[in-house]
Amino acid sequence: MKQHAQGFLGLVKEAMSRVKEITADEVNAMLSRSEKFALIDVREDNEWVAGRITGALHLGRGIIERDIEKVIPEKDTPIVLYCGGGYRSALSADSLQKMGYTHVLSMAGGWSGWCEKNYSRES
């Protein structure tokens, strides 16, 4: 398991106090029901290339705030974000909420949790 710096974990803890989380099981069920929502992978480019959830869009943590309004201009669009383990997606969700997005969720466990469940993925 990757060891994270205390400062980073403090930022994540603060963001998570304002962000709603969703489980991989819930996201998989939403996809199975063909619900309308944007599924966004906020991982780094090299992580995205190595594999991703089937049908996800890629807006890395470093650019999501800059580019989100071009990709999803309607701020009431349901959005689910995921990263490697759920920390970067929580930070991104917090930022999007501050930008006025009203239905943003962070997937707990991220890509790691998704893979543990052996849910649909592509590379």
C-alpha positions as CSV (number, residue, x, y, z in Angstrom):
1,M,0.0,0.0,0.0
2,K,1.3,3.4,-0.9
3,Q,2.3,5.6,2.0
4,H,0.9,9.2,1.6
5,A,2.3,12.3,3.2
6,Q,0.4,13.7,6.2
7,G,-0.2,17.1,4.5
8,F,-1.9,15.3,1.6
9,L,-4.0,13.2,3.9
10,G,-5.1,16.3,5.8
11,L,-6.3,17.9,2.6
12,V,-8.1,14.7,1.6
13,K,-9.8,14.4,5.1
14,E,-11.0,18.0,4.8
15,A,-12.3,17.5,1.3
16,M,-14.1,14.3,2.2
17,S,-16.0,16.2,4.9
18,R,-17.7,18.0,2.0
19,V,-17.9,15.3,-0.6
20,K,-20.3,12.4,-1.0
21,E,-18.8,9.0,-1.7
22,I,-20.3,6.1,-3.7
23,T,-19.1,2.5,-3.8
24,A,-17.9,0.5,-6.7
25,D,-20.9,-1.7,-6.4
26,E,-23.2,1.3,-6.7
27,V,-21.4,2.6,-9.7
28,N,-21.5,-0.8,-11.4
29,A,-25.2,-1.0,-10.7
30,M,-25.7,2.5,-12.2
31,L,-23.8,1.4,-15.3
32,S,-25.8,-1.8,-15.5
33,R,-29.1,0.2,-15.4
34,S,-27.7,2.6,-18.1
35,E,-28.2,5.6,-15.9
36,K,-27.2,8.9,-17.3
37,F,-24.1,10.2,-15.6
38,A,-20.6,11.2,-16.4
39,L,-18.0,8.8,-15.2
40,I,-14.6,10.6,-15.1
41,D,-11.2,9.1,-14.4
42,V,-9.0,11.7,-12.8
43,R,-5.8,9.6,-12.7
44,E,-2.6,10.4,-14.5
45,D,-2.2,9.7,-18.2
46,N,0.0,6.7,-17.7
47,E,-2.6,5.2,-15.3
48,W,-5.4,5.8,-17.8
49,V,-3.5,4.1,-20.6
50,A,-2.8,1.0,-18.5
51,G,-6.5,0.5,-17.9
52,R,-9.8,2.1,-17.0
53,I,-13.5,1.5,-16.3
54,T,-15.3,0.8,-19.5
55,G,-16.9,4.0,-20.9
56,A,-15.1,6.4,-18.6
57,L,-13.9,9.8,-19.7
58,H,-10.4,11.0,-18.8
59,L,-9.8,14.4,-17.2
60,G,-6.7,14.1,-15.1
61,R,-6.5,15.7,-11.7
62,G,-4.1,18.3,-13.1
63,I,-6.5,19.6,-15.7
64,I,-10.1,18.8,-14.6
65,E,-10.9,22.2,-13.2
66,R,-9.5,23.8,-16.4
67,D,-11.4,21.6,-18.8
68,I,-14.6,20.4,-17.1
69,E,-16.8,23.2,-18.3
70,K,-15.9,22.4,-21.9
71,V,-16.7,18.7,-21.4
72,I,-19.7,19.1,-19.1
73,P,-21.2,22.6,-19.3
74,E,-24.4,21.7,-17.4
75,K,-23.6,22.0,-13.7
76,D,-26.5,19.8,-12.7
77,T,-25.1,16.8,-14.6
78,P,-24.6,13.8,-12.3
79,I,-20.8,13.1,-12.1
80,V,-18.9,10.2,-10.6
81,L,-15.1,10.7,-10.3
82,Y,-12.6,8.0,-9.6
83,C,-8.8,7.7,-9.2
84,G,-6.5,5.0,-7.9
85,G,-7.8,4.7,-4.4
86,G,-10.4,7.5,-3.8
87,Y,-8.2,10.4,-2.6
88,R,-7.6,12.4,-5.7
89,S,-11.2,11.9,-6.8
90,A,-12.3,13.4,-3.5
91,L,-10.1,16.4,-4.0
92,S,-11.4,16.8,-7.5
93,A,-15.0,16.4,-6.4
94,D,-14.5,19.1,-3.8
95,S,-13.1,21.5,-6.5
96,L,-16.0,20.8,-8.8
97,Q,-18.5,21.5,-6.1
98,K,-16.8,24.8,-5.4
99,M,-17.1,25.5,-9.2
100,G,-20.9,25.1,-8.9
101,Y,-21.4,21.4,-9.9
102,T,-24.3,20.1,-7.8
103,H,-24.3,16.3,-8.2
104,V,-20.7,15.1,-7.8
105,L,-19.7,11.8,-6.2
106,S,-16.3,10.3,-5.5
107,M,-15.9,6.5,-5.9
108,A,-14.6,5.1,-2.7
109,G,-11.7,2.7,-3.3
110,G,-11.1,4.0,-6.8
111,W,-9.6,1.9,-9.5
112,S,-8.1,-0.5,-7.0
113,G,-11.6,-1.3,-5.5
114,W,-13.1,-1.6,-9.0
115,C,-10.5,-4.2,-10.0
116,E,-10.9,-6.1,-6.8
117,K,-14.6,-6.6,-7.8
118,N,-13.5,-7.7,-11.3
119,Y,-15.9,-5.3,-12.9
120,S,-15.8,-4.3,-16.6
121,R,-12.7,-2.5,-17.7
122,E,-10.8,-1.7,-20.8
123,S,-7.2,-0.9,-21.8
